[in-house]
């Protein structure tokens, strides 16, 4: 082992292991990935990896908390700050933040892995729900309540709103990163977010331009 590896601070090792795990999961697939390969990529022994993470599932859960979980908490904070004063701007900012983040392969990697593994592992699905989906659902509820209270939005079902807002972000991620179908005309994530917000707020029915 290189001398520099032996001098690494112990507190840095979990992040190094997760970086290695993400790389190995991406190259080999979650099911085929071995802890030995992750340890080798991280420059550690297999036993050292198990000191921090007891299983591959634990590594994936930690990756979710680092990426999608962090994003969900940021979304909740954005809504808490912005929705009471201007819910429509908060909605637009929220979609822009989500779509821009999910366009980043480093952020979307863990959610993509969860999509493939959640059906196999109820534990992975439950962890993603608690760390990401439940937080997002709570944020959607607060955004909707603020919009209805101020007269900007009409009362709708919160879970329907969550699907309408979250669906395009997931679809954009899947189409772009998995199926290699990037948008033909709107290539900037922020511009795509604005286009999606217009569809969410106004649908497809023509509307009169403001006088």
C-alpha positions in Angstrom: 0.0 0.0 0.0 1.4 3.4 -0.8 2.8 5.5 2.0 0.2 8.2 1.4 -2.6 5.7 1.7 -1.4 4.7 5.2 -1.4 8.3 6.3 -5.0 9.0 5.4 -7.1 10.3 8.2 -9.6 7.7 9.4 -12.4 10.3 9.2 -11.8 10.6 5.5 -12.2 6.9 4.8 -16.0 6.6 4.7 -16.1 9.1 1.8 -13.3 7.4 0.0 -15.1 4.0 0.4 -18.3 5.6 -1.0 -16.5 7.1 -3.9 -15.0 3.7 -4.7 -18.4 2.0 -4.3 -20.1 4.4 -6.6 -17.4 3.8 -9.3 -17.6 0.0 -8.9 -21.4 0.0 -8.9 -21.4 2.0 -12.0 -18.9 -0.2 -13.8 -20.1 -3.7 -12.7 -23.7 -3.1 -11.6 -24.8 -3.3 -8.0 -25.6 -7.0 -8.0 -22.2 -8.0 -9.5 -20.1 -5.6 -7.5 -17.9 -7.2 -4.8 -16.7 -5.7 -1.6 -13.2 -6.8 -2.5 -13.3 -4.7 -5.6 -14.5 -1.7 -3.7 -11.8 -2.1 -1.1 -9.2 -2.4 -3.8 -10.4 0.8 -5.4 -10.4 2.6 -2.1 -6.9 1.3 -1.3 -8.1 -0.5 1.8 -8.4 -4.1 3.0 -11.8 -5.8 2.8 -11.9 -5.9 6.6 -11.3 -2.1 6.8 -14.3 -1.5 4.6 -16.5 -3.6 6.8 -15.5 -1.4 9.8 -17.4 1.4 8.2 -20.1 -0.3 6.1 -21.4 -3.8 7.0 -22.8 -4.5 3.4 -23.2 -3.2 -0.1 -26.7 -2.2 0.8 -25.4 0.1 3.6 -23.0 1.7 1.1 -25.9 2.4 -1.3 -28.0 3.8 1.5 -25.2 6.1 2.5 -24.8 7.2 -1.2 -28.5 8.0 -1.2 -28.1 10.2 1.9 -25.2 12.0 0.3 -27.0 12.8 -3.0 -30.8 12.5 -3.2 -31.2 12.8 0.6 -29.2 16.0 0.7 -31.2 17.3 -2.3 -34.5 16.5 -0.6 -33.5 18.4 2.5 -32.4 21.4 0.4 -35.7 21.3 -1.4 -37.6 21.3 1.9 -35.5 24.3 3.1 -36.2 26.2 -0.1 -39.9 25.7 0.3 -39.9 26.7 3.9 -38.1 30.0 3.1 -39.7 30.9 -0.2 -43.2 29.5 -0.3 -44.9 31.7 2.3 -44.0 34.9 0.3 -44.2 33.8 -3.3 -45.2 30.1 -3.8 -45.1 30.3 -7.6 -41.4 31.5 -7.6 -40.7 28.8 -5.0 -42.2 26.2 -7.3 -40.1 27.4 -10.2 -36.9 27.5 -8.1 -37.6 24.1 -6.7 -38.0 22.5 -10.2 -34.9 24.3 -11.4 -32.9 23.0 -8.5 -34.1 19.5 -8.8 -33.7 19.2 -12.6 -30.3 20.8 -12.5 -29.1 18.5 -9.8 -30.6 15.4 -11.4 -28.8 16.3 -14.6 -25.5 15.8 -12.7 -24.4 12.2 -13.1 -22.7 12.2 -9.7 -26.0 13.2 -8.0 -28.2 11.0 -10.1 -26.1 7.8 -9.9 -27.5 6.7 -6.5 -31.1 7.3 -7.4 -30.6 5.3 -10.7 -29.1 2.4 -8.7 -32.1 2.5 -6.3 -34.5 2.3 -9.3 -32.8 -1.0 -10.3 -32.5 -2.4 -6.8 -35.6 -1.3 -4.9 -37.7 -4.1 -6.3 -35.2 -6.7 -5.1 -34.6 -5.1 -1.7 -37.5 -3.7 0.4 -34.9 -2.4 2.8 -33.3 -0.2 0.1 -36.8 1.0 -1.0 -37.8 1.8 2.6 -34.6 3.7 3.2 -35.0 5.8 0.1 -38.6 6.6 1.0 -37.6 7.8 4.5 -34.6 9.8 3.4 -35.9 11.2 0.1 -39.6 10.6 -0.8 -41.1 11.4 2.6 -39.2 14.6 2.8 -40.2 15.6 -0.7 -43.8 14.8 0.0 -43.8 17.0 3.1 -42.2 19.8 1.1 -44.9 19.5 -1.6 -47.6 19.7 1.0 -46.2 22.9 2.5 -45.8 24.4 -0.9 -49.4 23.6 -1.9 -50.7 24.9 1.4 -48.9 28.2 1.0 -50.1 28.5 -2.6 -53.7 27.8 -1.7 -53.6 30.2 1.3 -52.3 33.0 -0.9 -54.6 32.4 -3.8 -51.8 31.4 -6.2 -52.9 27.8 -6.5 -56.2 26.0 -6.4 -56.7 23.1 -3.9 -55.4 19.8 -5.5 -54.3 16.5 -4.1 -50.8 16.7 -2.6 -49.7 13.3 -3.9 -50.9 14.1 -7.4 -48.9 17.3 -7.3 -45.8 15.4 -6.1 -46.1 13.1 -9.1 -46.7 15.9 -11.5 -43.6 17.7 -10.2 -41.3 14.7 -9.6 -42.2 12.7 -12.7 -40.6 15.1 -15.2 -37.4 15.2 -13.2 -37.1 11.4 -13.0 -38.1 11.1 -16.7 -35.4 13.6 -17.7 -32.8 11.7 -15.7 -33.8 8.3 -17.1 -34.1 9.5 -20.7 -30.9 11.4 -20.6 -28.6 9.1 -18.6 -29.9 5.6 -19.3 -31.5 5.8 -22.7 -29.2 8.5 -24.2 -32.2 10.6 -25.3 -31.2 14.1 -24.4 -33.7 16.9 -25.2 -33.5 18.0 -28.9 -34.1 21.7 -28.4 -33.9 22.6 -24.7 -30.5 21.4 -23.6 -29.9 23.7 -20.6 -31.4 22.1 -17.4 -32.5 25.5 -16.1 -34.4 26.3 -19.3 -35.9 22.8 -19.3 -37.0 23.4 -15.7 -38.7 26.7 -16.7 -40.5 24.9 -19.6 -41.7 22.2 -17.3 -42.9 24.8 -14.8 -45.0 26.5 -17.4 -46.6 23.1 -18.3 -47.3 22.4 -14.6 -48.8 25.8 -14.0 -50.7 26.2 -17.3 -50.9 22.8 -19.0 -51.4 22.6 -22.7 -54.6 24.6 -23.1 -53.9 28.0 -24.8 -54.1 30.9 -22.3 -54.7 34.6 -23.0 -51.7 36.7 -22.8 -51.6 39.3 -20.1 -52.8 42.7 -21.3 
